[in-house]
């Protein structure tokens, strides 16, 4: 599985974009073991992500992956 992370200039300056990408990478890294193999995932940062914490980003990402049915059954 491959994961790509992108943040456009609408997120903010370079510092804000890099922070948003770091938060998304950390959230995805904690979920890698439970994601179904064989998928390529692209994560696109939004401006609200800069002001949130990694726990909120992880929960949002988990919800999206469940909706996409990419989480392996426990």
N, CA, C and O atoms as a Maestro MAE file, in Angstrom:
{
 s_m_m2io_version
 :::
 2.0.0
}

f_m_ct {
 s_m_title
 :::
 protein
 m_atom[296] {
  # First column is atom index #
  i_m_mmod_type
  r_m_x_coord
  r_m_y_coord
  r_m_z_coord
  i_m_residue_number
  s_m_chain_name
  s_m_pdb_residue_name
  s_m_pdb_atom_name
  i_m_atomic_number
  :::
  1 25 0.837 -1.170 0.000 1 A "UNK " " N  " 7
  2 3 0.000 0.000 0.000 1 A "UNK " " CA " 6
  3 2 0.886 1.238 0.000 1 A "UNK " " C  " 6
  4 15 1.898 1.304 0.697 1 A "UNK " " O  " 8
  5 25 0.478 2.209 -0.797 2 A "UNK " " N  " 7
  6 3 1.198 3.469 -0.862 2 A "UNK " " CA " 6
  7 2 0.273 4.585 -0.382 2 A "UNK " " C  " 6
  8 15 -0.931 4.568 -0.639 2 A "UNK " " O  " 8
  9 25 0.855 5.550 0.315 3 A "UNK " " N  " 7
  10 3 0.089 6.680 0.823 3 A "UNK " " CA " 6
  11 2 0.773 7.958 0.383 3 A "UNK " " C  " 6
  12 15 1.969 8.143 0.606 3 A "UNK " " O  " 8
  13 25 0.003 8.843 -0.247 4 A "UNK " " N  " 7
  14 3 0.506 10.147 -0.652 4 A "UNK " " CA " 6
  15 2 -0.191 11.224 0.160 4 A "UNK " " C  " 6
  16 15 -1.373 11.100 0.479 4 A "UNK " " O  " 8
  17 25 0.537 12.278 0.496 5 A "UNK " " N  " 7
  18 3 -0.022 13.374 1.283 5 A "UNK " " CA " 6
  19 2 0.231 14.666 0.519 5 A "UNK " " C  " 6
  20 15 1.351 14.939 0.087 5 A "UNK " " O  " 8
  21 25 -0.834 15.460 0.358 6 A "UNK " " N  " 7
  22 3 -0.720 16.725 -0.369 6 A "UNK " " CA " 6
  23 2 -1.370 17.843 0.431 6 A "UNK " " C  " 6
  24 15 -2.326 17.617 1.173 6 A "UNK " " O  " 8
  25 25 -0.843 19.042 0.274 7 A "UNK " " N  " 7
  26 3 -1.419 20.232 0.907 7 A "UNK " " CA " 6
  27 2 -1.220 21.397 -0.053 7 A "UNK " " C  " 6
  28 15 -0.089 21.714 -0.421 7 A "UNK " " O  " 8
  29 25 -2.302 22.029 -0.455 8 A "UNK " " N  " 7
  30 3 -2.200 23.155 -1.382 8 A "UNK " " CA " 6
  31 2 -1.978 24.450 -0.614 8 A "UNK " " C  " 6
  32 15 -1.955 24.460 0.617 8 A "UNK " " O  " 8
  33 25 -1.818 25.518 -1.338 9 A "UNK " " N  " 7
  34 3 -1.566 26.815 -0.704 9 A "UNK " " CA " 6
  35 2 -2.772 27.342 0.054 9 A "UNK " " C  " 6
  36 15 -2.637 28.272 0.850 9 A "UNK " " O  " 8
  37 25 -3.948 26.770 -0.174 10 A "UNK " " N  " 7
  38 3 -5.123 27.210 0.577 10 A "UNK " " CA " 6
  39 2 -5.010 26.834 2.058 10 A "UNK " " C  " 6
  40 15 -5.700 27.414 2.896 10 A "UNK " " O  " 8
  41 25 -4.152 25.875 2.383 11 A "UNK " " N  " 7
  42 3 -3.929 25.479 3.775 11 A "UNK " " CA " 6
  43 2 -3.168 26.579 4.503 11 A "UNK " " C  " 6
  44 15 -3.386 26.793 5.695 11 A "UNK " " O  " 8
  45 25 -2.290 27.271 3.813 12 A "UNK " " N  " 7
  46 3 -1.506 28.349 4.423 12 A "UNK " " CA " 6
  47 2 -0.116 28.384 3.837 12 A "UNK " " C  " 6
  48 15 0.149 27.843 2.764 12 A "UNK " " O  " 8
  49 25 0.759 29.034 4.569 13 A "UNK " " N  " 7
  50 3 2.148 29.122 4.133 13 A "UNK " " CA " 6
  51 2 2.857 27.791 4.267 13 A "UNK " " C  " 6
  52 15 2.252 26.788 4.647 13 A "UNK " " O  " 8
  53 25 4.132 27.787 3.954 14 A "UNK " " N  " 7
  54 3 4.900 26.547 3.952 14 A "UNK " " CA " 6
  55 2 4.919 25.870 5.318 14 A "UNK " " C  " 6
  56 15 4.853 24.644 5.400 14 A "UNK " " O  " 8
  57 25 5.008 26.646 6.376 15 A "UNK " " N  " 7
  58 3 5.055 26.071 7.722 15 A "UNK " " CA " 6
  59 2 3.738 25.367 8.033 15 A "UNK " " C  " 6
  60 15 3.739 24.254 8.559 15 A "UNK " " O  " 8
  61 25 2.624 26.004 7.714 16 A "UNK " " N  " 7
  62 3 1.308 25.398 7.967 16 A "UNK " " CA " 6
  63 2 1.077 24.162 7.093 16 A "UNK " " C  " 6
  64 15 0.529 23.159 7.551 16 A "UNK " " O  " 8
  65 25 1.499 24.248 5.843 17 A "UNK " " N  " 7
  66 3 1.335 23.085 4.945 17 A "UNK " " CA " 6
  67 2 2.143 21.903 5.456 17 A "UNK " " C  " 6
  68 15 1.651 20.774 5.476 17 A "UNK " " O  " 8
  69 25 3.377 22.153 5.868 18 A "UNK " " N  " 7
  70 3 4.218 21.064 6.363 18 A "UNK " " CA " 6
  71 2 3.659 20.474 7.650 18 A "UNK " " C  " 6
  72 15 3.718 19.260 7.842 18 A "UNK " " O  " 8
  73 25 3.116 21.313 8.541 19 A "UNK " " N  " 7
  74 3 2.504 20.806 9.771 19 A "UNK " " CA " 6
  75 2 1.298 19.930 9.449 19 A "UNK " " C  " 6
  76 15 1.125 18.866 10.043 19 A "UNK " " O  " 8
  77 25 0.467 20.373 8.515 20 A "UNK " " N  " 7
  78 3 -0.711 19.597 8.133 20 A "UNK " " CA " 6
  79 2 -0.292 18.240 7.560 20 A "UNK " " C  " 6
  80 15 -0.914 17.221 7.860 20 A "UNK " " O  " 8
  81 25 0.744 18.225 6.749 21 A "UNK " " N  " 7
  82 3 1.214 16.958 6.183 21 A "UNK " " CA " 6
  83 2 1.797 16.049 7.257 21 A "UNK " " C  " 6
  84 15 1.598 14.835 7.214 21 A "UNK " " O  " 8
  85 25 2.524 16.630 8.230 22 A "UNK " " N  " 7
  86 3 3.059 15.820 9.323 22 A "UNK " " CA " 6
  87 2 1.938 15.196 10.145 22 A "UNK " " C  " 6
  88 15 2.026 14.028 10.525 22 A "UNK " " O  " 8
  89 25 0.888 15.960 10.424 23 A "UNK " " N  " 7
  90 3 -0.247 15.443 11.200 23 A "UNK " " CA " 6
  91 2 -0.914 14.301 10.448 23 A "UNK " " C  " 6
  92 15 -1.235 13.274 11.046 23 A "UNK " " O  " 8
  93 25 -1.127 14.464 9.147 24 A "UNK " " N  " 7
  94 3 -1.750 13.393 8.356 24 A "UNK " " CA " 6
  95 2 -0.866 12.154 8.298 24 A "UNK " " C  " 6
  96 15 -1.363 11.034 8.421 24 A "UNK " " O  " 8
  97 25 0.433 12.339 8.112 25 A "UNK " " N  " 7
  98 3 1.338 11.183 8.075 25 A "UNK " " CA " 6
  99 2 1.328 10.427 9.400 25 A "UNK " " C  " 6
  100 15 1.301 9.196 9.414 25 A "UNK " " O  " 8
  101 25 1.349 11.157 10.510 26 A "UNK " " N  " 7
  102 3 1.348 10.512 11.824 26 A "UNK " " CA " 6
  103 2 0.046 9.758 12.055 26 A "UNK " " C  " 6
  104 15 0.057 8.649 12.588 26 A "UNK " " O  " 8
  105 25 -1.074 10.352 11.659 27 A "UNK " " N  " 7
  106 3 -2.367 9.692 11.823 27 A "UNK " " CA " 6
  107 2 -2.429 8.425 10.971 27 A "UNK " " C  " 6
  108 15 -2.908 7.391 11.437 27 A "UNK " " O  " 8
  109 25 -1.955 8.495 9.746 28 A "UNK " " N  " 7
  110 3 -1.999 7.329 8.862 28 A "UNK " " CA " 6
  111 2 -1.030 6.255 9.331 28 A "UNK " " C  " 6
  112 15 -1.322 5.065 9.221 28 A "UNK " " O  " 8
  113 25 0.119 6.666 9.854 29 A "UNK " " N  " 7
  114 3 1.109 5.701 10.326 29 A "UNK " " CA " 6
  115 2 0.537 4.835 11.451 29 A "UNK " " C  " 6
  116 15 0.825 3.641 11.528 29 A "UNK " " O  " 8
  117 25 -0.269 5.437 12.316 30 A "UNK " " N  " 7
  118 3 -0.850 4.667 13.418 30 A "UNK " " CA " 6
  119 2 -1.934 3.707 12.947 30 A "UNK " " C  " 6
  120 15 -2.311 2.803 13.692 30 A "UNK " " O  " 8
  121 25 -2.444 3.880 11.729 31 A "UNK " " N  " 7
  122 3 -3.514 3.024 11.210 31 A "UNK " " CA " 6
  123 2 -3.047 2.036 10.151 31 A "UNK " " C  " 6
  124 15 -3.853 1.246 9.661 31 A "UNK " " O  " 8
  125 25 -1.787 2.055 9.788 32 A "UNK " " N  " 7
  126 3 -1.297 1.233 8.679 32 A "UNK " " CA " 6
  127 2 -1.547 -0.263 8.875 32 A "UNK " " C  " 6
  128 15 -1.833 -0.967 7.907 32 A "UNK " " O  " 8
  129 25 -1.445 -0.748 10.086 33 A "UNK " " N  " 7
  130 3 -1.626 -2.173 10.328 33 A "UNK " " CA " 6
  131 2 -3.055 -2.651 10.126 33 A "UNK " " C  " 6
  132 15 -3.275 -3.847 9.931 33 A "UNK " " O  " 8
  133 25 -4.019 -1.763 10.167 34 A "UNK " " N  " 7
  134 3 -5.414 -2.171 10.055 34 A "UNK " " CA " 6
  135 2 -6.039 -1.855 8.701 34 A "UNK " " C  " 6
  136 15 -7.227 -2.103 8.500 34 A "UNK " " O  " 8
  137 25 -5.259 -1.314 7.775 35 A "UNK " " N  " 7
  138 3 -5.781 -0.982 6.451 35 A "UNK " " CA " 6
  139 2 -5.549 -2.156 5.502 35 A "UNK " " C  " 6
  140 15 -4.491 -2.784 5.519 35 A "UNK " " O  " 8
  141 25 -6.547 -2.437 4.682 36 A "UNK " " N  " 7
  142 3 -6.462 -3.537 3.720 36 A "UNK " " CA " 6
  143 2 -5.322 -3.286 2.733 36 A "UNK " " C  " 6
  144 15 -5.136 -2.159 2.274 36 A "UNK " " O  " 8
  145 25 -4.563 -4.326 2.408 37 A "UNK " " N  " 7
  146 3 -3.447 -4.152 1.460 37 A "UNK " " CA " 6
  147 2 -3.953 -4.016 0.026 37 A "UNK " " C  " 6
  148 15 -5.091 -4.368 -0.284 37 A "UNK " " O  " 8
  149 25 -3.090 -3.502 -0.834 38 A "UNK " " N  " 7
  150 3 -3.410 -3.425 -2.249 38 A "UNK " " CA " 6
  151 2 -4.068 -2.130 -2.683 38 A "UNK " " C  " 6
  152 15 -4.551 -2.039 -3.811 38 A "UNK " " O  " 8
  153 25 -4.099 -1.143 -1.831 39 A "UNK " " N  " 7
  154 3 -4.734 0.134 -2.160 39 A "UNK " " CA " 6
  155 2 -3.702 1.250 -2.135 39 A "UNK " " C  " 6
  156 15 -2.758 1.218 -1.346 39 A "UNK " " O  " 8
  157 25 -3.887 2.225 -2.993 40 A "UNK " " N  " 7
  158 3 -3.105 3.455 -2.965 40 A "UNK " " CA " 6
  159 2 -4.015 4.546 -2.420 40 A "UNK " " C  " 6
  160 15 -5.135 4.717 -2.902 40 A "UNK " " O  " 8
  161 25 -3.550 5.275 -1.431 41 A "UNK " " N  " 7
  162 3 -4.376 6.276 -0.762 41 A "UNK " " CA " 6
  163 2 -3.715 7.642 -0.898 41 A "UNK " " C  " 6
  164 15 -2.513 7.786 -0.674 41 A "UNK " " O  " 8
  165 25 -4.507 8.636 -1.266 42 A "UNK " " N  " 7
  166 3 -4.027 10.014 -1.332 42 A "UNK " " CA " 6
  167 2 -4.786 10.818 -0.295 42 A "UNK " " C  " 6
  168 15 -6.016 10.847 -0.304 42 A "UNK " " O  " 8
  169 25 -4.058 11.471 0.599 43 A "UNK " " N  " 7
  170 3 -4.651 12.301 1.639 43 A "UNK " " CA " 6
  171 2 -4.405 13.760 1.274 43 A "UNK " " C  " 6
  172 15 -3.271 14.157 1.006 43 A "UNK " " O  " 8
  173 25 -5.469 14.551 1.265 44 A "UNK " " N  " 7
  174 3 -5.358 15.960 0.911 44 A "UNK " " CA " 6
  175 2 -5.690 16.796 2.142 44 A "UNK " " C  " 6
  176 15 -6.790 16.696 2.687 44 A "UNK " " O  " 8
  177 25 -4.758 17.606 2.573 45 A "UNK " " N  " 7
  178 3 -4.939 18.432 3.766 45 A "UNK " " CA " 6
  179 2 -5.895 19.578 3.478 45 A "UNK " " C  " 6
  180 15 -5.912 20.134 2.380 45 A "UNK " " O  " 8
  181 25 -6.683 19.917 4.475 46 A "UNK " " N  " 7
  182 3 -7.602 21.042 4.413 46 A "UNK " " CA " 6
  183 2 -7.195 22.073 5.469 46 A "UNK " " C  " 6
  184 15 -6.508 21.719 6.428 46 A "UNK " " O  " 8
  185 25 -7.597 23.326 5.321 47 A "UNK " " N  " 7
  186 3 -7.164 24.369 6.263 47 A "UNK " " CA " 6
  187 2 -7.502 24.083 7.727 47 A "UNK " " C  " 6
  188 15 -6.724 24.460 8.603 47 A "UNK " " O  " 8
  189 25 -8.612 23.443 8.022 48 A "UNK " " N  " 7
  190 3 -8.995 23.177 9.413 48 A "UNK " " CA " 6
  191 2 -8.037 22.206 10.100 48 A "UNK " " C  " 6
  192 15 -7.973 22.169 11.329 48 A "UNK " " O  " 8
  193 25 -7.306 21.433 9.333 49 A "UNK " " N  " 7
  194 3 -6.385 20.453 9.904 49 A "UNK " " CA " 6
  195 2 -5.246 21.110 10.680 49 A "UNK " " C  " 6
  196 15 -4.729 20.525 11.632 49 A "UNK " " O  " 8
  197 25 -4.859 22.294 10.290 50 A "UNK " " N  " 7
  198 3 -3.738 22.980 10.932 50 A "UNK " " CA " 6
  199 2 -4.052 23.274 12.398 50 A "UNK " " C  " 6
  200 15 -3.161 23.206 13.245 50 A "UNK " " O  " 8
  201 25 -5.298 23.597 12.705 51 A "UNK " " N  " 7
  202 3 -5.649 23.948 14.075 51 A "UNK " " CA " 6
  203 2 -6.090 22.753 14.910 51 A "UNK " " C  " 6
  204 15 -6.370 22.912 16.098 51 A "UNK " " O  " 8
  205 25 -6.161 21.562 14.320 52 A "UNK " " N  " 7
  206 3 -6.575 20.383 15.089 52 A "UNK " " CA " 6
  207 2 -5.334 19.620 15.567 52 A "UNK " " C  " 6
  208 15 -4.206 19.917 15.174 52 A "UNK " " O  " 8
  209 25 -5.581 18.638 16.420 53 A "UNK " " N  " 7
  210 3 -4.474 17.823 16.917 53 A "UNK " " CA " 6
  211 2 -4.440 16.487 16.183 53 A "UNK " " C  " 6
  212 15 -5.340 16.186 15.400 53 A "UNK " " O  " 8
  213 25 -3.414 15.694 16.430 54 A "UNK " " N  " 7
  214 3 -3.250 14.439 15.699 54 A "UNK " " CA " 6
  215 2 -4.308 13.408 16.094 54 A "UNK " " C  " 6
  216 15 -4.657 12.543 15.289 54 A "UNK " " O  " 8
  217 25 -4.824 13.491 17.328 55 A "UNK " " N  " 7
  218 3 -5.876 12.556 17.742 55 A "UNK " " CA " 6
  219 2 -7.148 12.791 16.928 55 A "UNK " " C  " 6
  220 15 -7.778 11.836 16.475 55 A "UNK " " O  " 8
  221 25 -7.524 14.044 16.741 56 A "UNK " " N  " 7
  222 3 -8.721 14.361 15.947 56 A "UNK " " CA " 6
  223 2 -8.520 13.954 14.490 56 A "UNK " " C  " 6
  224 15 -9.447 13.459 13.849 56 A "UNK " " O  " 8
  225 25 -7.326 14.158 13.971 57 A "UNK " " N  " 7
  226 3 -7.034 13.769 12.590 57 A "UNK " " CA " 6
  227 2 -7.103 12.256 12.443 57 A "UNK " " C  " 6
  228 15 -7.610 11.752 11.440 57 A "UNK " " O  " 8
  229 25 -6.596 11.526 13.439 58 A "UNK " " N  " 7
  230 3 -6.640 10.066 13.390 58 A "UNK " " CA " 6
  231 2 -8.081 9.567 13.405 58 A "UNK " " C  " 6
  232 15 -8.428 8.660 12.649 58 A "UNK " " O  " 8
  233 25 -8.916 10.145 14.251 59 A "UNK " " N  " 7
  234 3 -10.317 9.730 14.330 59 A "UNK " " CA " 6
  235 2 -11.055 10.035 13.028 59 A "UNK " " C  " 6
  236 15 -11.856 9.220 12.570 59 A "UNK " " O  " 8
  237 25 -10.798 11.189 12.430 60 A "UNK " " N  " 7
  238 3 -11.424 11.542 11.155 60 A "UNK " " CA " 6
  239 2 -10.965 10.595 10.049 60 A "UNK " " C  " 6
  240 15 -11.764 10.164 9.218 60 A "UNK " " O  " 8
  241 25 -9.685 10.280 10.046 61 A "UNK " " N  " 7
  242 3 -9.144 9.372 9.037 61 A "UNK " " CA " 6
  243 2 -9.706 7.964 9.216 61 A "UNK " " C  " 6
  244 15 -10.015 7.290 8.234 61 A "UNK " " O  " 8
  245 25 -9.837 7.523 10.449 62 A "UNK " " N  " 7
  246 3 -10.419 6.211 10.728 62 A "UNK " " CA " 6
  247 2 -11.862 6.148 10.242 62 A "UNK " " C  " 6
  248 15 -12.280 5.140 9.671 62 A "UNK " " O  " 8
  249 25 -12.622 7.207 10.462 63 A "UNK " " N  " 7
  250 3 -14.007 7.261 9.989 63 A "UNK " " CA " 6
  251 2 -14.067 7.173 8.464 63 A "UNK " " C  " 6
  252 15 -14.897 6.450 7.911 63 A "UNK " " O  " 8
  253 25 -13.193 7.904 7.794 64 A "UNK " " N  " 7
  254 3 -13.173 7.870 6.326 64 A "UNK " " CA " 6
  255 2 -12.781 6.497 5.792 64 A "UNK " " C  " 6
  256 15 -13.364 6.019 4.819 64 A "UNK " " O  " 8
  257 25 -11.803 5.867 6.419 65 A "UNK " " N  " 7
  258 3 -11.379 4.540 5.967 65 A "UNK " " CA " 6
  259 2 -12.466 3.501 6.207 65 A "UNK " " C  " 6
  260 15 -12.627 2.577 5.409 65 A "UNK " " O  " 8
  261 25 -13.210 3.644 7.295 66 A "UNK " " N  " 7
  262 3 -14.336 2.735 7.529 66 A "UNK " " CA " 6
  263 2 -15.417 2.930 6.473 66 A "UNK " " C  " 6
  264 15 -15.969 1.956 5.961 66 A "UNK " " O  " 8
  265 25 -15.719 4.173 6.149 67 A "UNK " " N  " 7
  266 3 -16.728 4.450 5.135 67 A "UNK " " CA " 6
  267 2 -16.318 3.870 3.776 67 A "UNK " " C  " 6
  268 15 -17.164 3.418 3.005 67 A "UNK " " O  " 8
  269 25 -15.037 3.890 3.501 68 A "UNK " " N  " 7
  270 3 -14.511 3.343 2.238 68 A "UNK " " CA " 6
  271 2 -14.328 1.829 2.311 68 A "UNK " " C  " 6
  272 15 -13.939 1.204 1.325 68 A "UNK " " O  " 8
  273 25 -14.605 1.241 3.462 69 A "UNK " " N  " 7
  274 3 -14.470 -0.199 3.715 69 A "UNK " " CA " 6
  275 2 -13.049 -0.684 3.463 69 A "UNK " " C  " 6
  276 15 -12.832 -1.727 2.845 69 A "UNK " " O  " 8
  277 25 -12.087 0.093 3.952 70 A "UNK " " N  " 7
  278 3 -10.679 -0.280 3.813 70 A "UNK " " CA " 6
  279 2 -10.056 -0.761 5.111 70 A "UNK " " C  " 6
  280 15 -8.866 -1.073 5.143 70 A "UNK " " O  " 8
  281 25 -10.836 -0.827 6.183 71 A "UNK " " N  " 7
  282 3 -10.327 -1.312 7.462 71 A "UNK " " CA " 6
  283 2 -10.549 -2.805 7.541 71 A "UNK " " C  " 6
  284 15 -11.651 -3.294 7.289 71 A "UNK " " O  " 8
  285 25 -9.497 -3.531 7.892 72 A "UNK " " N  " 7
  286 3 -9.607 -4.984 8.018 72 A "UNK " " CA " 6
  287 2 -10.454 -5.337 9.232 72 A "UNK " " C  " 6
  288 15 -10.392 -4.636 10.242 72 A "UNK " " O  " 8
  289 25 -11.246 -6.410 9.162 73 A "UNK " " N  " 7
  290 3 -12.027 -6.826 10.333 73 A "UNK " " CA " 6
  291 2 -11.100 -7.277 11.474 73 A "UNK " " C  " 6
  292 15 -10.067 -7.911 11.253 73 A "UNK " " O  " 8
  293 25 -11.501 -6.933 12.670 74 A "UNK " " N  " 7
  294 3 -10.665 -7.253 13.837 74 A "UNK " " CA " 6
  295 2 -10.782 -8.692 14.267 74 A "UNK " " C  " 6
  296 15 -10.137 -9.102 15.232 74 A "UNK " " O  " 8
  :::
 }
 m_bond[295] {
  # First column is bond index #
  i_m_from
  i_m_to
  i_m_order
  :::
  1 1 2 1
  2 2 3 1
  3 3 4 2
  4 3 5 1
  5 5 6 1
  6 6 7 1
  7 7 8 2
  8 7 9 1
  9 9 10 1
  10 10 11 1
  11 11 12 2
  12 11 13 1
  13 13 14 1
  14 14 15 1
  15 15 16 2
  16 15 17 1
  17 17 18 1
  18 18 19 1
  19 19 20 2
  20 19 21 1
  21 21 22 1
  22 22 23 1
  23 23 24 2
  24 23 25 1
  25 25 26 1
  26 26 27 1
  27 27 28 2
  28 27 29 1
  29 29 30 1
  30 30 31 1
  31 31 32 2
  32 31 33 1
  33 33 34 1
  34 34 35 1
  35 35 36 2
  36 35 37 1
  37 37 38 1
  38 38 39 1
  39 39 40 2
  40 39 41 1
  41 41 42 1
  42 42 43 1
  43 43 44 2
  44 43 45 1
  45 45 46 1
  46 46 47 1
  47 47 48 2
  48 47 49 1
  49 49 50 1
  50 50 51 1
  51 51 52 2
  52 51 53 1
  53 53 54 1
  54 54 55 1
  55 55 56 2
  56 55 57 1
  57 57 58 1
  58 58 59 1
  59 59 60 2
  60 59 61 1
  61 61 62 1
  62 62 63 1
  63 63 64 2
  64 63 65 1
  65 65 66 1
  66 66 67 1
  67 67 68 2
  68 67 69 1
  69 69 70 1
  70 70 71 1
  71 71 72 2
  72 71 73 1
  73 73 74 1
  74 74 75 1
  75 75 76 2
  76 75 77 1
  77 77 78 1
  78 78 79 1
  79 79 80 2
  80 79 81 1
  81 81 82 1
  82 82 83 1
  83 83 84 2
  84 83 85 1
  85 85 86 1
  86 86 87 1
  87 87 88 2
  88 87 89 1
  89 89 90 1
  90 90 91 1
  91 91 92 2
  92 91 93 1
  93 93 94 1
  94 94 95 1
  95 95 96 2
  96 95 97 1
  97 97 98 1
  98 98 99 1
  99 99 100 2
  100 99 101 1
  101 101 102 1
  102 102 103 1
  103 103 104 2
  104 103 105 1
  105 105 106 1
  106 106 107 1
  107 107 108 2
  108 107 109 1
  109 109 110 1
  110 110 111 1
  111 111 112 2
  112 111 113 1
  113 113 114 1
  114 114 115 1
  115 115 116 2
  116 115 117 1
  117 117 118 1
  118 118 119 1
  119 119 120 2
  120 119 121 1
  121 121 122 1
  122 122 123 1
  123 123 124 2
  124 123 125 1
  125 125 126 1
  126 126 127 1
  127 127 128 2
  128 127 129 1
  129 129 130 1
  130 130 131 1
  131 131 132 2
  132 131 133 1
  133 133 134 1
  134 134 135 1
  135 135 136 2
  136 135 137 1
  137 137 138 1
  138 138 139 1
  139 139 140 2
  140 139 141 1
  141 141 142 1
  142 142 143 1
  143 143 144 2
  144 143 145 1
  145 145 146 1
  146 146 147 1
  147 147 148 2
  148 147 149 1
  149 149 150 1
  150 150 151 1
  151 151 152 2
  152 151 153 1
  153 153 154 1
  154 154 155 1
  155 155 156 2
  156 155 157 1
  157 157 158 1
  158 158 159 1
  159 159 160 2
  160 159 161 1
  161 161 162 1
  162 162 163 1
  163 163 164 2
  164 163 165 1
  165 165 166 1
  166 166 167 1
  167 167 168 2
  168 167 169 1
  169 169 170 1
  170 170 171 1
  171 171 172 2
  172 171 173 1
  173 173 174 1
  174 174 175 1
  175 175 176 2
  176 175 177 1
  177 177 178 1
  178 178 179 1
  179 179 180 2
  180 179 181 1
  181 181 182 1
  182 182 183 1
  183 183 184 2
  184 183 185 1
  185 185 186 1
  186 186 187 1
  187 187 188 2
  188 187 189 1
  189 189 190 1
  190 190 191 1
  191 191 192 2
  192 191 193 1
  193 193 194 1
  194 194 195 1
  195 195 196 2
  196 195 197 1
  197 197 198 1
  198 198 199 1
  199 199 200 2
  200 199 201 1
  201 201 202 1
  202 202 203 1
  203 203 204 2
  204 203 205 1
  205 205 206 1
  206 206 207 1
  207 207 208 2
  208 207 209 1
  209 209 210 1
  210 210 211 1
  211 211 212 2
  212 211 213 1
  213 213 214 1
  214 214 215 1
  215 215 216 2
  216 215 217 1
  217 217 218 1
  218 218 219 1
  219 219 220 2
  220 219 221 1
  221 221 222 1
  222 222 223 1
  223 223 224 2
  224 223 225 1
  225 225 226 1
  226 226 227 1
  227 227 228 2
  228 227 229 1
  229 229 230 1
  230 230 231 1
  231 231 232 2
  232 231 233 1
  233 233 234 1
  234 234 235 1
  235 235 236 2
  236 235 237 1
  237 237 238 1
  238 238 239 1
  239 239 240 2
  240 239 241 1
  241 241 242 1
  242 242 243 1
  243 243 244 2
  244 243 245 1
  245 245 246 1
  246 246 247 1
  247 247 248 2
  248 247 249 1
  249 249 250 1
  250 250 251 1
  251 251 252 2
  252 251 253 1
  253 253 254 1
  254 254 255 1
  255 255 256 2
  256 255 257 1
  257 257 258 1
  258 258 259 1
  259 259 260 2
  260 259 261 1
  261 261 262 1
  262 262 263 1
  263 263 264 2
  264 263 265 1
  265 265 266 1
  266 266 267 1
  267 267 268 2
  268 267 269 1
  269 269 270 1
  270 270 271 1
  271 271 272 2
  272 271 273 1
  273 273 274 1
  274 274 275 1
  275 275 276 2
  276 275 277 1
  277 277 278 1
  278 278 279 1
  279 279 280 2
  280 279 281 1
  281 281 282 1
  282 282 283 1
  283 283 284 2
  284 283 285 1
  285 285 286 1
  286 286 287 1
  287 287 288 2
  288 287 289 1
  289 289 290 1
  290 290 291 1
  291 291 292 2
  292 291 293 1
  293 293 294 1
  294 294 295 1
  295 295 296 2
  :::
 }
}
